[in-house]
């Protein structure tokens, strides 16, 4: 990615995984505002922003191919959660 330490990797496979399938995560600091803006444009969310027990806030939706997309904000808890081993 052009700024920061973010990366995005794609792995080509012959068959899609069974079960939950592909899940793509996007972190955004202003999660609630972004979800509201997308909803105003007609995007439907399966789950609106929700605080999770692992200290992330997430919203879930599906892309046109049915892949699950999760927009989340974890802040410091993404790399340094309170349960991290020292």
N, CA and C atoms as an extended XYZ file, in Angstrom:
258
Properties=species:S:1:pos:R:3:atomname:S:1:resname:S:1:resid:I:1 pbc="F F F"
N         0.845       -1.158        0.000 N   UNK     1
C         0.000        0.000        0.000 CA  UNK     1
C         0.904        1.237        0.000 C   UNK     1
N         0.424        2.323       -0.530 N   UNK     2
C         1.301        3.482       -0.689 CA  UNK     2
C         1.761        4.131        0.614 C   UNK     2
N         0.949        4.089        1.666 N   UNK     3
C         1.314        4.724        2.929 CA  UNK     3
C         1.242        3.719        4.062 C   UNK     3
N         2.088        3.885        5.055 N   UNK     4
C         2.038        3.038        6.241 CA  UNK     4
C         2.619        1.659        6.001 C   UNK     4
N         2.242        0.724        6.873 N   UNK     5
C         2.799       -0.626        6.825 CA  UNK     5
C         1.776       -1.662        6.387 C   UNK     5
N         0.694       -1.220        5.754 N   UNK     6
C        -0.356       -2.143        5.337 CA  UNK     6
C         0.085       -2.979        4.141 C   UNK     6
N        -0.455       -4.175        4.051 N   UNK     7
C        -0.201       -5.043        2.906 CA  UNK     7
C        -1.513       -5.646        2.440 C   UNK     7
N        -1.545       -6.109        1.211 N   UNK     8
C        -2.698       -6.821        0.676 CA  UNK     8
C        -2.153       -7.925       -0.202 C   UNK     8
N        -2.511       -9.149        0.106 N   UNK     9
C        -2.013      -10.293       -0.647 CA  UNK     9
C        -3.178      -11.044       -1.269 C   UNK     9
N        -2.949      -11.566       -2.457 N   UNK    10
C        -3.950      -12.379       -3.150 CA  UNK    10
C        -3.288      -13.702       -3.501 C   UNK    10
N        -3.994      -14.787       -3.240 N   UNK    11
C        -3.490      -16.118       -3.531 CA  UNK    11
C        -4.476      -16.798       -4.478 C   UNK    11
N        -4.025      -17.158       -5.671 N   UNK    12
C        -4.889      -17.823       -6.646 CA  UNK    12
C        -4.967      -19.309       -6.306 C   UNK    12
N        -6.196      -19.836       -6.309 N   UNK    13
C        -6.416      -21.252       -6.031 CA  UNK    13
C        -7.277      -21.856       -7.133 C   UNK    13
N        -7.221      -23.164       -7.274 N   UNK    14
C        -8.044      -23.837       -8.272 CA  UNK    14
C        -9.496      -23.979       -7.821 C   UNK    14
N        -9.694      -24.098       -6.494 N   UNK    15
C       -11.038      -24.213       -5.938 CA  UNK    15
C       -11.179      -23.276       -4.763 C   UNK    15
N       -12.375      -22.693       -4.632 N   UNK    16
C       -12.622      -21.839       -3.473 CA  UNK    16
C       -12.714      -22.697       -2.223 C   UNK    16
N       -12.316      -22.157       -1.079 N   UNK    17
C       -12.395      -22.928        0.163 CA  UNK    17
C       -13.846      -23.213        0.542 C   UNK    17
N       -14.054      -24.346        1.197 N   UNK    18
C       -15.387      -24.707        1.677 CA  UNK    18
C       -15.663      -23.959        2.979 C   UNK    18
N       -16.884      -23.986        3.403 N   UNK    19
C       -17.240      -23.346        4.672 CA  UNK    19
C       -17.485      -21.868        4.489 C   UNK    19
N       -16.872      -21.067        5.342 N   UNK    20
C       -17.099      -19.617        5.313 CA  UNK    20
C       -16.582      -18.973        4.032 C   UNK    20
N       -15.694      -19.659        3.313 N   UNK    21
C       -15.172      -19.120        2.063 CA  UNK    21
C       -14.184      -17.996        2.294 C   UNK    21
N       -14.173      -17.070        1.373 N   UNK    22
C       -13.216      -15.974        1.406 CA  UNK    22
C       -13.751      -14.852        2.290 C   UNK    22
N       -12.896      -14.331        3.157 N   UNK    23
C       -13.235      -13.182        3.980 CA  UNK    23
C       -12.136      -12.145        3.775 C   UNK    23
N       -12.532      -10.933        3.419 N   UNK    24
C       -11.578       -9.847        3.218 CA  UNK    24
C       -11.844       -8.792        4.286 C   UNK    24
N       -10.787       -8.405        5.003 N   UNK    25
C       -10.880       -7.413        6.074 CA  UNK    25
C       -10.304       -6.084        5.600 C   UNK    25
N       -11.007       -5.009        5.912 N   UNK    26
C       -10.525       -3.662        5.657 CA  UNK    26
C       -10.621       -2.888        6.966 C   UNK    26
N        -9.505       -2.340        7.427 N   UNK    27
C        -9.551       -1.546        8.653 CA  UNK    27
C        -9.759       -0.082        8.288 C   UNK    27
N       -10.656        0.565        9.020 N   UNK    28
C       -10.926        1.984        8.806 CA  UNK    28
C       -11.177        2.649       10.149 C   UNK    28
N       -10.418        3.694       10.422 N   UNK    29
C       -10.503        4.368       11.716 CA  UNK    29
C       -11.895        4.937       11.990 C   UNK    29
N       -12.570        5.391       10.948 N   UNK    30
C       -13.895        6.009       11.100 CA  UNK    30
C       -14.981        5.039       10.628 C   UNK    30
N       -14.985        3.868       11.231 N   UNK    31
C       -15.867        2.772       10.824 CA  UNK    31
C       -17.334        3.188       10.774 C   UNK    31
N       -17.854        3.749       11.841 N   UNK    32
C       -19.283        4.057       11.901 CA  UNK    32
C       -19.701        5.064       10.832 C   UNK    32
N       -18.896        6.084       10.623 N   UNK    33
C       -19.193        7.090        9.603 CA  UNK    33
C       -19.170        6.454        8.217 C   UNK    33
N       -18.174        5.622        7.968 N   UNK    34
C       -18.054        4.963        6.669 CA  UNK    34
C       -19.249        4.057        6.396 C   UNK    34
N       -19.662        3.285        7.394 N   UNK    35
C       -20.814        2.399        7.219 CA  UNK    35
C       -22.064        3.220        6.933 C   UNK    35
N       -22.269        4.300        7.652 N   UNK    36
C       -23.432        5.163        7.408 CA  UNK    36
C       -23.414        5.707        5.985 C   UNK    36
N       -22.254        6.158        5.526 N   UNK    37
C       -22.145        6.684        4.159 CA  UNK    37
C       -22.449        5.614        3.125 C   UNK    37
N       -21.961        4.393        3.350 N   UNK    38
C       -22.234        3.300        2.407 CA  UNK    38
C       -23.712        2.922        2.422 C   UNK    38
N       -24.328        2.905        3.602 N   UNK    39
C       -25.762        2.600        3.692 CA  UNK    39
C       -26.580        3.656        2.947 C   UNK    39
N       -26.178        4.909        3.045 N   UNK    40
C       -26.868        5.989        2.332 CA  UNK    40
C       -26.777        5.817        0.825 C   UNK    40
N       -25.762        5.091        0.357 N   UNK    41
C       -25.598        4.815       -1.074 CA  UNK    41
C       -26.285        3.517       -1.485 C   UNK    41
N       -27.000        2.890       -0.529 N   UNK    42
C       -27.753        1.675       -0.847 CA  UNK    42
C       -27.052        0.372       -0.543 C   UNK    42
N       -25.878        0.417        0.059 N   UNK    43
C       -25.160       -0.812        0.407 CA  UNK    43
C       -25.834       -1.422        1.640 C   UNK    43
N       -26.140       -2.712        1.562 N   UNK    44
C       -26.791       -3.417        2.667 CA  UNK    44
C       -25.752       -4.174        3.482 C   UNK    44
N       -25.822       -4.025        4.791 N   UNK    45
C       -24.919       -4.702        5.701 CA  UNK    45
C       -25.637       -5.845        6.395 C   UNK    45
N       -24.964       -6.989        6.506 N   UNK    46
C       -25.496       -8.130        7.259 CA  UNK    46
C       -25.387       -7.857        8.756 C   UNK    46
N       -24.382       -7.081        9.139 N   UNK    47
C       -24.191       -6.702       10.545 CA  UNK    47
C       -23.626       -5.289       10.571 C   UNK    47
N       -24.320       -4.390       11.254 N   UNK    48
C       -23.831       -3.025       11.401 CA  UNK    48
C       -22.724       -3.005       12.457 C   UNK    48
N       -21.997       -1.906       12.608 N   UNK    49
C       -20.872       -1.883       13.536 CA  UNK    49
C       -21.234       -2.410       14.928 C   UNK    49
N       -20.459       -3.402       15.338 N   UNK    50
C       -20.696       -4.101       16.595 CA  UNK    50
C       -19.371       -4.292       17.321 C   UNK    50
N       -19.357       -4.016       18.626 N   UNK    51
C       -18.168       -4.263       19.436 CA  UNK    51
C       -18.028       -5.762       19.672 C   UNK    51
N       -16.851       -6.297       19.385 N   UNK    52
C       -16.586       -7.730       19.531 CA  UNK    52
C       -15.791       -7.995       20.811 C   UNK    52
N       -15.873       -9.218       21.293 N   UNK    53
C       -15.181       -9.586       22.536 CA  UNK    53
C       -13.659       -9.514       22.388 C   UNK    53
N       -13.140       -9.580       21.175 N   UNK    54
C       -11.690       -9.493       20.951 CA  UNK    54
C       -11.247       -8.041       20.774 C   UNK    54
N       -12.129       -7.091       21.131 N   UNK    55
C       -11.852       -5.660       21.196 CA  UNK    55
C       -11.716       -4.986       19.836 C   UNK    55
N       -12.338       -5.573       18.818 N   UNK    56
C       -12.460       -4.919       17.526 CA  UNK    56
C       -13.903       -4.490       17.372 C   UNK    56
N       -14.154       -3.491       16.551 N   UNK    57
C       -15.505       -3.102       16.169 CA  UNK    57
C       -15.635       -3.463       14.699 C   UNK    57
N       -16.664       -4.223       14.335 N   UNK    58
C       -16.785       -4.753       12.975 CA  UNK    58
C       -18.165       -4.541       12.389 C   UNK    58
N       -18.193       -4.384       11.076 N   UNK    59
C       -19.429       -4.401       10.293 CA  UNK    59
C       -19.216       -5.416        9.173 C   UNK    59
N       -20.277       -6.164        8.825 N   UNK    60
C       -20.140       -7.236        7.834 CA  UNK    60
C       -21.120       -7.035        6.683 C   UNK    60
N       -20.635       -7.369        5.488 N   UNK    61
C       -21.459       -7.352        4.288 CA  UNK    61
C       -20.893       -8.354        3.303 C   UNK    61
N       -21.579       -8.540        2.176 N   UNK    62
C       -21.084       -9.456        1.149 CA  UNK    62
C       -20.903       -8.700       -0.149 C   UNK    62
N       -19.887       -9.099       -0.910 N   UNK    63
C       -19.686       -8.505       -2.221 CA  UNK    63
C       -20.624       -9.186       -3.216 C   UNK    63
N       -20.680       -8.731       -4.466 N   UNK    64
C       -21.611       -9.335       -5.433 CA  UNK    64
C       -21.395      -10.830       -5.684 C   UNK    64
N       -20.192      -11.347       -5.416 N   UNK    65
C       -19.932      -12.779       -5.585 CA  UNK    65
C       -20.218      -13.583       -4.330 C   UNK    65
N       -20.684      -12.923       -3.261 N   UNK    66
C       -21.016      -13.622       -2.029 CA  UNK    66
C       -19.867      -13.758       -1.049 C   UNK    66
N       -18.717      -13.150       -1.350 N   UNK    67
C       -17.600      -13.182       -0.405 CA  UNK    67
C       -17.895      -12.248        0.756 C   UNK    67
N       -17.514      -12.655        1.949 N   UNK    68
C       -17.753      -11.828        3.128 CA  UNK    68
C       -16.694      -10.741        3.232 C   UNK    68
N       -17.157       -9.515        3.443 N   UNK    69
C       -16.279       -8.383        3.668 CA  UNK    69
C       -16.512       -7.900        5.082 C   UNK    69
N       -15.443       -7.614        5.784 N   UNK    70
C       -15.540       -7.087        7.136 CA  UNK    70
C       -14.770       -5.780        7.175 C   UNK    70
N       -15.487       -4.719        7.520 N   UNK    71
C       -14.849       -3.434        7.749 CA  UNK    71
C       -14.749       -3.314        9.262 C   UNK    71
N       -13.565       -3.025        9.750 N   UNK    72
C       -13.379       -3.049       11.199 CA  UNK    72
C       -12.461       -1.923       11.640 C   UNK    72
N       -12.467       -1.699       12.950 N   UNK    73
C       -11.470       -0.832       13.551 CA  UNK    73
C       -10.991       -1.505       14.822 C   UNK    73
N        -9.682       -1.711       14.915 N   UNK    74
C        -9.101       -2.372       16.080 CA  UNK    74
C        -8.148       -1.458       16.833 C   UNK    74
N        -7.672       -0.413       16.181 N   UNK    75
C        -6.723        0.482       16.843 CA  UNK    75
C        -5.506       -0.283       17.337 C   UNK    75
N        -5.064        0.026       18.536 N   UNK    76
C        -3.890       -0.632       19.114 CA  UNK    76
C        -4.123       -2.121       19.350 C   UNK    76
N        -5.382       -2.533       19.461 N   UNK    77
C        -5.674       -3.943       19.749 CA  UNK    77
C        -5.384       -4.873       18.572 C   UNK    77
N        -5.189       -4.328       17.376 N   UNK    78
C        -4.869       -5.195       16.228 CA  UNK    78
C        -3.496       -5.823       16.408 C   UNK    78
N        -2.516       -5.025       16.795 N   UNK    79
C        -1.152       -5.543       16.936 CA  UNK    79
C        -0.738       -5.753       18.388 C   UNK    79
N        -1.435       -5.126       19.310 N   UNK    80
C        -1.015       -5.197       20.704 CA  UNK    80
C        -2.224       -5.347       21.639 C   UNK    80
N        -2.954       -6.475       21.530 N   UNK    81
C        -4.116       -6.663       22.404 CA  UNK    81
C        -3.692       -6.928       23.846 C   UNK    81
N        -4.577       -6.686       24.819 N   UNK    82
C        -4.213       -6.870       26.218 CA  UNK    82
C        -3.830       -8.318       26.566 C   UNK    82
N        -4.278       -9.285       25.784 N   UNK    83
C        -3.971      -10.688       26.065 CA  UNK    83
C        -2.698      -11.166       25.339 C   UNK    83
N        -2.008      -10.270       24.660 N   UNK    84
C        -0.789      -10.622       23.934 CA  UNK    84
C         0.251      -11.198       24.906 C   UNK    84
N         0.883      -12.286       24.491 N   UNK    85
C         1.941      -12.883       25.306 CA  UNK    85
C         3.177      -12.000       25.262 C   UNK    85
N         3.803      -11.838       26.395 N   UNK    86
C         4.999      -10.980       26.494 CA  UNK    86
C         6.223      -11.727       26.031 C   UNK    86
